[in-house]
Amino acid sequence: MIQQRANFDWMLKDLADGVPGIQQIVVLSADGLRIARHGGDPDAADRVAAACAGLQSLAGAVAGEIPQSDGHMRMVIIEINGGYFYLMAAGSNAYLAVLANEIAEPGLMSNRMRDLVDRIGAHLTSPPRRNGQTV
């Protein structure tokens, strides 16, 4: 799982402070379990994490249809009324999700997310699970 959790938490805060408009950041496992969060409430973070599991699976299936692709999703951006949703692969079986309002600039957001993943990606791993148990 995540090593040095306190250091990880301040990095999520650093992302939130560095990009205007961020409302919530969620780090999740590939099977939709929340690993960490910044902003928002825990129940909302759990719902976002669960929804992201399906979204990353769908994106991977679509990526598999691109002949040059390795079938892995790197980033999904969804523009919605009132803001944006970002989902980025962030390590082995881990993802970084951000909800932001409409003032968030997508280019800045994706660059800052990529910088964060580069810094902590090795620590953002979630071992696979079967029947609720770590494999």
C-alpha positions as CSV (number, residue, x, y, z in Angstrom):
1,M,0.0,0.0,0.0
2,I,1.0,3.6,0.4
3,Q,4.2,4.2,2.3
4,Q,4.8,7.3,4.5
5,R,1.1,8.3,4.5
6,A,1.7,11.7,6.1
7,N,4.1,12.7,3.3
8,F,1.5,11.6,0.8
9,D,-1.2,13.7,2.4
10,W,0.8,16.9,2.1
11,M,1.4,16.1,-1.6
12,L,-2.3,15.9,-2.2
13,K,-2.7,19.2,-0.4
14,D,0.1,20.7,-2.5
15,L,-1.8,19.7,-5.7
16,A,-5.0,21.2,-4.3
17,D,-3.3,24.4,-3.4
18,G,-1.4,24.7,-6.7
19,V,-4.4,24.4,-9.0
20,P,-7.4,26.8,-8.5
21,G,-10.8,25.1,-8.6
22,I,-9.9,21.7,-7.1
23,Q,-12.8,20.5,-4.9
24,Q,-11.7,16.9,-4.1
25,I,-8.8,14.5,-4.8
26,V,-9.1,10.8,-4.4
27,V,-6.5,8.1,-4.7
28,L,-8.0,4.7,-5.4
29,S,-7.2,1.1,-6.1
30,A,-8.1,-0.4,-9.4
31,D,-11.0,-2.2,-7.8
32,G,-12.5,1.0,-6.6
33,L,-11.4,1.3,-2.9
34,R,-10.4,4.7,-1.6
35,I,-6.7,4.8,-0.5
36,A,-6.5,8.5,0.4
37,R,-8.4,11.7,-0.2
38,H,-8.1,15.5,0.2
39,G,-11.2,17.7,0.3
40,G,-14.8,16.7,0.2
41,D,-16.3,14.2,2.6
42,P,-15.2,10.5,3.0
43,D,-18.6,9.1,1.7
44,A,-18.3,11.2,-1.5
45,A,-14.7,10.0,-1.9
46,D,-15.9,6.4,-1.6
47,R,-18.5,7.0,-4.2
48,V,-16.0,8.6,-6.6
49,A,-13.6,5.7,-6.0
50,A,-16.2,3.1,-6.8
51,A,-17.3,5.0,-10.0
52,C,-13.7,5.3,-11.1
53,A,-13.2,1.6,-11.1
54,G,-15.8,1.2,-13.8
55,L,-14.5,4.2,-15.7
56,Q,-10.9,3.0,-15.8
57,S,-12.1,-0.5,-16.9
58,L,-14.2,1.1,-19.7
59,A,-11.3,3.3,-20.8
60,G,-9.0,0.3,-20.9
61,A,-11.4,-1.6,-23.1
62,V,-11.6,1.3,-25.5
63,A,-7.8,1.6,-25.4
64,G,-7.5,-2.0,-26.4
65,E,-9.3,-1.2,-29.7
66,I,-6.5,1.2,-30.7
67,P,-3.9,-0.9,-32.6
68,Q,-0.9,0.9,-31.3
69,S,-2.1,0.9,-27.7
70,D,-1.0,-1.4,-24.9
71,G,-4.6,-1.4,-23.6
72,H,-3.8,0.7,-20.5
73,M,-5.7,3.9,-19.7
74,R,-3.4,6.8,-18.9
75,M,-5.8,9.7,-18.4
76,V,-9.5,10.4,-18.8
77,I,-10.9,14.0,-18.7
78,I,-14.7,14.6,-18.5
79,E,-16.1,18.0,-18.9
80,I,-19.4,18.3,-17.0
81,N,-21.8,21.2,-16.3
82,G,-20.0,23.1,-13.5
83,G,-16.6,21.6,-13.8
84,Y,-14.3,18.8,-14.7
85,F,-13.4,15.2,-13.7
86,Y,-9.9,13.9,-14.2
87,L,-8.7,10.3,-13.8
88,M,-5.1,9.3,-14.2
89,A,-3.2,6.0,-13.8
90,A,-0.9,6.5,-10.9
91,G,1.1,3.4,-10.2
92,S,0.5,-0.3,-10.3
93,N,-3.3,-0.8,-9.7
94,A,-3.7,2.7,-8.4
95,Y,-5.4,5.9,-9.8
96,L,-5.5,9.6,-9.0
97,A,-8.9,11.2,-9.5
98,V,-9.7,15.0,-9.2
99,L,-13.0,16.8,-9.2
100,A,-12.7,20.5,-10.0
101,N,-15.0,23.4,-10.7
102,E,-15.2,25.3,-14.0
103,I,-12.3,27.7,-13.1
104,A,-9.8,24.8,-13.2
105,E,-7.6,25.0,-16.3
106,P,-7.4,21.5,-17.8
107,G,-3.8,21.9,-19.1
108,L,-2.5,23.0,-15.8
109,M,-4.4,20.3,-14.0
110,S,-3.1,17.5,-16.1
111,N,0.5,18.8,-15.9
112,R,0.3,19.0,-12.1
113,M,-1.3,15.6,-11.8
114,R,1.4,14.1,-13.9
115,D,4.1,15.8,-11.8
116,L,2.5,14.4,-8.7
117,V,2.3,10.9,-10.1
118,D,5.9,11.2,-11.2
119,R,6.9,12.1,-7.7
120,I,4.9,9.5,-5.8
121,G,4.0,6.9,-8.4
122,A,6.2,4.3,-7.0
123,H,4.4,4.6,-3.6
124,L,1.0,4.6,-5.3
125,T,0.6,0.8,-5.6
126,S,-2.3,-1.3,-4.5
127,P,-1.8,-5.1,-4.5
128,P,-4.5,-7.0,-6.3
129,R,-7.3,-8.6,-4.2
130,R,-9.4,-11.6,-4.6
131,N,-12.5,-12.1,-2.4
132,G,-11.6,-9.0,-0.4
133,Q,-8.1,-10.3,0.5
134,T,-4.8,-9.0,-0.7
135,V,-3.2,-11.5,-3.1
